[in-house]
Amino acid sequence: MTTTQVVAAPWQRLQPPATGRAGFADALRSEFTKIRSTRSTYWTLLALVVVSVGIGAIACYGTASHASQVYRPSFDAAQLSLSGLYVGQLVIAVLGALTITSEYSTGMIRTSLGVQPRRGTLFAAKAVVFAVVSLVTGLVTSFASFFIGQAFLSSHHLNVTLSQPNVLRAVIGGALFLTACGMLAYGLGAILRHTAGAITAAIGLLFVLTVLVNFLPGTWQNHADKWMPAIAGSQVWLTKASSSQWSQFSAWAGLAVLAGYAAIAIVAGLVLFRTRDA
């Protein structure tokens, strides 16, 4: 009886031995590859930067053109230059929803779960990668908005610097605000699994609800206003409190309220992600 010896090909001998199922680091690399290889990611992030910086620059230019009408003791130069974040929050919400709903719309989620069957690991990896991308883009957007806006205001000596009280906190807080808004949309996307529905829900919570609360009676509005996610979160990028903000949260407490909304959505999304069929 003869024995046939199977000899591995050279490229097979060079491959490392299998070490078991993919871990969290592998999931992170996979999710980073997905988000950077998707064309819509770049267009959405570019829109975020252009819209946020552009609106802040226009606001500062308009204010500088009417400098004589500015009441300087209550004027918040940092907040004015970051005013584009009011619209930027909606742009990052779109990307947050797309990060997870796009895989459901294309059916790619089944492939992702086939490669990484541990759903909690996959969900966390997506969240971490998106949070990092959002934070980095948010920092670029906030600092660019601040410096460009202050350049316009400096012509009439209305500008502030990062070394002045609360200014650096406001600029960094603007980036954290955008990240929290994006994570809220990510959680809603995991809950609804439908792109249009998740974006609509995010815009409803961040923008529409903020407008609707203005129609409440005055006494109700004072108590409900500060609990609106966008209003609470925006306190972190203000450096001065106006007389109408007596009932608002402090900067970090307001951001914590917004982060709380995001955390609730993410936890609910994770529970449903682990229990529902793909």
C-alpha positions as CSV (number, residue, x, y, z in Angstrom):
1,M,0.0,0.0,0.0
2,T,1.4,3.4,-0.9
3,T,0.8,6.6,1.0
4,T,0.3,9.8,-0.9
5,Q,1.9,12.8,0.8
6,V,0.1,16.1,0.3
7,V,2.5,19.0,0.1
8,A,1.2,22.5,0.8
9,A,1.6,25.2,-1.8
10,P,4.2,27.9,-0.9
11,W,1.5,30.6,-0.3
12,Q,-0.4,28.2,2.0
13,R,2.7,27.6,4.1
14,L,3.2,31.3,4.5
15,Q,-0.3,31.9,5.9
16,P,-0.6,32.1,9.7
17,P,-2.6,29.4,11.4
18,A,-6.2,30.1,12.3
19,T,-6.5,31.5,15.8
20,G,-10.3,31.2,16.2
21,R,-13.1,33.7,15.6
22,A,-12.6,37.3,14.9
23,G,-12.2,39.6,17.9
24,F,-13.1,43.2,18.7
25,A,-9.9,44.5,17.1
26,D,-10.8,42.7,13.9
27,A,-14.3,44.1,14.0
28,L,-12.9,47.6,14.4
29,R,-10.7,47.2,11.4
30,S,-13.6,45.8,9.4
31,E,-15.9,48.7,10.4
32,F,-13.3,51.3,9.7
33,T,-12.8,49.8,6.2
34,K,-16.5,49.9,5.6
35,I,-17.0,53.5,6.7
36,R,-14.0,54.9,4.8
37,S,-14.8,52.9,1.6
38,T,-18.4,54.3,1.4
39,R,-18.6,57.4,-0.8
40,S,-21.5,58.9,1.1
41,T,-19.4,59.1,4.2
42,Y,-17.0,61.6,2.6
43,W,-19.8,63.7,1.1
44,T,-21.7,63.8,4.3
45,L,-18.7,64.8,6.4
46,L,-17.8,67.4,3.8
47,A,-21.3,68.8,3.9
48,L,-21.1,68.9,7.7
49,V,-17.9,71.0,7.7
50,V,-19.0,73.3,4.8
51,V,-22.4,74.0,6.2
52,S,-21.4,74.5,9.8
53,V,-18.4,76.7,9.1
54,G,-20.2,78.6,6.4
55,I,-23.2,79.5,8.5
56,G,-21.0,80.5,11.4
57,A,-18.9,82.7,9.1
58,I,-22.0,84.4,7.6
59,A,-23.4,85.0,11.1
60,C,-20.1,86.6,12.2
61,Y,-19.7,88.7,9.1
62,G,-23.2,90.0,9.5
63,T,-22.7,90.9,13.1
64,A,-19.4,92.6,12.3
65,S,-21.2,94.7,9.7
66,H,-23.5,96.0,12.4
67,A,-21.1,96.2,15.2
68,S,-22.6,99.4,16.6
69,Q,-25.8,97.5,17.4
70,V,-24.1,94.8,19.5
71,Y,-24.6,94.9,23.2
72,R,-21.1,93.8,24.2
73,P,-21.6,92.6,27.9
74,S,-23.9,89.8,26.8
75,F,-22.4,89.2,23.4
76,D,-21.2,85.6,23.0
77,A,-18.6,85.7,20.2
78,A,-17.7,82.0,20.5
79,Q,-21.3,80.9,20.4
80,L,-21.9,83.0,17.3
81,S,-19.1,81.5,15.4
82,L,-20.3,78.0,16.3
83,S,-23.9,78.8,15.4
84,G,-23.6,76.6,12.3
85,L,-23.7,73.5,14.6
86,Y,-27.5,74.0,14.8
87,V,-27.7,72.7,11.2
88,G,-24.6,70.5,11.5
89,Q,-26.3,68.4,14.1
90,L,-28.8,67.3,11.4
91,V,-26.1,66.4,9.0
92,I,-24.2,64.2,11.4
93,A,-27.5,62.6,12.4
94,V,-27.9,61.5,8.8
95,L,-24.5,59.8,8.8
96,G,-25.2,58.2,12.2
97,A,-28.4,56.6,10.9
98,L,-26.7,55.5,7.7
99,T,-23.9,53.8,9.6
100,I,-26.2,51.0,10.5
101,T,-29.3,51.2,8.4
102,S,-27.5,51.1,5.1
103,E,-26.4,47.5,5.9
104,Y,-30.1,46.5,6.4
105,S,-31.2,48.2,3.2
106,T,-28.5,46.3,1.1
107,G,-28.7,43.0,3.0
108,M,-25.0,43.4,3.9
109,I,-25.9,42.9,7.6
110,R,-26.2,39.1,7.0
111,T,-22.7,39.0,5.6
112,S,-21.4,41.1,8.5
113,L,-23.0,38.7,11.0
114,G,-21.7,35.7,9.2
115,V,-18.1,37.1,9.6
116,Q,-18.7,38.3,13.1
117,P,-21.6,36.3,14.7
118,R,-21.1,38.0,18.1
119,R,-23.7,40.7,17.7
120,G,-22.6,42.8,20.7
121,T,-19.1,43.0,19.3
122,L,-20.3,44.0,15.9
123,F,-22.6,46.6,17.3
124,A,-20.0,48.1,19.6
125,A,-17.3,48.2,16.8
126,K,-19.7,50.1,14.6
127,A,-20.5,52.6,17.4
128,V,-16.8,53.1,18.3
129,V,-15.7,53.7,14.8
130,F,-18.5,56.1,14.1
131,A,-17.9,58.0,17.4
132,V,-14.2,58.4,16.6
133,V,-15.0,59.7,13.0
134,S,-17.6,62.0,14.4
135,L,-15.4,63.4,17.1
136,V,-12.5,64.1,14.8
137,T,-14.7,65.7,12.2
138,G,-16.4,67.7,14.9
139,L,-13.2,69.0,16.3
140,V,-12.1,70.1,12.8
141,T,-15.5,71.7,12.2
142,S,-15.6,73.5,15.6
143,F,-12.0,74.9,15.5
144,A,-12.4,76.0,11.8
145,S,-15.7,77.7,12.6
146,F,-14.2,79.4,15.6
147,F,-11.1,80.8,13.9
148,I,-12.9,81.9,10.8
149,G,-15.7,83.5,12.7
150,Q,-13.3,85.3,15.1
151,A,-11.3,86.6,12.1
152,F,-14.5,88.4,10.9
153,L,-15.3,89.7,14.4
154,S,-11.8,91.0,15.0
155,S,-12.2,93.8,12.6
156,H,-14.5,95.5,15.1
157,H,-12.7,94.1,18.2
158,L,-15.6,91.7,19.0
159,N,-13.5,88.6,18.9
160,V,-12.3,86.3,21.7
161,T,-9.4,84.0,22.1
162,L,-9.2,80.4,23.2
163,S,-7.4,81.5,26.4
164,Q,-10.4,83.5,27.6
165,P,-12.8,81.9,30.2
166,N,-15.0,79.1,28.8
167,V,-14.0,79.6,25.2
168,L,-11.9,76.4,24.7
169,R,-14.5,74.4,26.5
170,A,-17.1,75.8,24.1
171,V,-15.1,74.9,21.0
172,I,-14.4,71.4,22.2
173,G,-17.9,71.1,23.5
174,G,-19.2,71.8,20.0
175,A,-17.4,68.7,18.8
176,L,-18.8,66.6,21.7
177,F,-22.3,68.0,20.9
178,L,-22.0,66.8,17.3
179,T,-20.7,63.4,18.4
180,A,-23.6,62.9,20.8
181,C,-26.2,63.9,18.1
182,G,-24.6,61.4,15.7
183,M,-24.7,58.6,18.4
184,L,-28.3,59.4,19.1
185,A,-29.1,58.8,15.4
186,Y,-27.0,55.7,15.4
187,G,-29.1,54.2,18.2
188,L,-32.3,55.2,16.5
189,G,-31.1,53.5,13.3
190,A,-30.5,50.3,15.2
191,I,-34.0,50.5,16.7
192,L,-35.8,51.3,13.4
193,R,-33.5,49.6,10.9
194,H,-34.9,51.9,8.2
195,T,-32.9,54.9,6.9
196,A,-35.7,57.3,6.2
197,G,-37.4,56.4,9.5
198,A,-34.2,56.8,11.6
199,I,-33.3,60.1,10.0
200,T,-36.9,61.4,10.5
201,A,-36.9,60.3,14.1
202,A,-33.5,62.0,14.7
203,I,-34.5,65.3,13.1
204,G,-37.8,65.1,15.1
205,L,-36.0,64.8,18.4
206,L,-33.2,67.3,17.6
207,F,-35.0,69.9,15.7
208,V,-38.8,69.6,15.4
209,L,-39.3,68.9,19.1
210,T,-37.3,72.0,19.9
211,V,-39.6,74.1,17.8
212,L,-42.8,72.6,19.0
213,V,-41.9,73.3,22.7
214,N,-42.2,77.0,21.9
215,F,-45.9,76.6,21.5
216,L,-46.4,75.4,25.1
217,P,-47.7,77.8,27.7
218,G,-44.9,79.9,29.3
219,T,-44.7,78.1,32.6
220,W,-44.6,74.7,30.9
221,Q,-42.0,75.9,28.4
222,N,-39.6,77.0,31.1
223,H,-39.6,73.5,32.5
224,A,-39.7,71.5,29.3
225,D,-37.2,73.6,27.3
226,K,-34.1,72.5,29.2
227,W,-35.0,68.8,28.7
228,M,-35.0,69.0,24.9
229,P,-31.9,67.2,23.7
230,A,-30.6,69.8,21.3
231,I,-31.3,72.7,23.7
232,A,-29.7,70.9,26.6
233,G,-26.6,69.8,24.6
234,S,-26.0,73.2,23.1
235,Q,-25.3,74.7,26.5
236,V,-21.8,73.3,26.3
237,W,-20.9,75.6,23.5
238,L,-22.1,78.8,25.1
239,T,-19.7,81.0,27.1
240,K,-22.2,83.4,28.5
241,A,-25.7,82.8,29.9
242,S,-28.4,85.2,28.8
243,S,-31.3,86.3,31.0
244,S,-33.6,83.8,29.2
245,Q,-31.4,80.9,30.2
246,W,-32.0,81.1,33.9
247,S,-33.7,77.7,33.9
248,Q,-31.2,75.9,31.6
249,F,-28.7,73.3,32.7
250,S,-25.0,74.2,33.1
251,A,-22.7,73.4,30.2
252,W,-21.6,69.9,31.2
253,A,-25.0,69.0,32.7
254,G,-26.7,69.9,29.5
255,L,-24.3,67.8,27.5
256,A,-25.0,64.9,29.9
257,V,-28.7,65.2,29.2
258,L,-28.1,64.9,25.5
259,A,-25.7,62.0,26.0
260,G,-28.4,60.4,28.2
261,Y,-30.8,60.5,25.2
262,A,-28.1,58.9,23.0
263,A,-27.3,56.3,25.6
264,I,-30.9,55.2,25.9
265,A,-31.2,54.9,22.2
266,I,-28.0,53.0,21.9
267,V,-28.9,50.5,24.7
268,A,-32.3,50.0,23.2
269,G,-30.8,49.5,19.8
270,L,-28.3,47.0,21.1
271,V,-31.0,44.9,22.9
272,L,-33.1,44.8,19.7
273,F,-30.0,44.1,17.5
274,R,-29.1,41.1,19.6
275,T,-32.7,39.7,19.8
276,R,-34.2,40.3,16.3
277,D,-33.4,38.4,13.1
278,A,-31.2,40.2,10.7
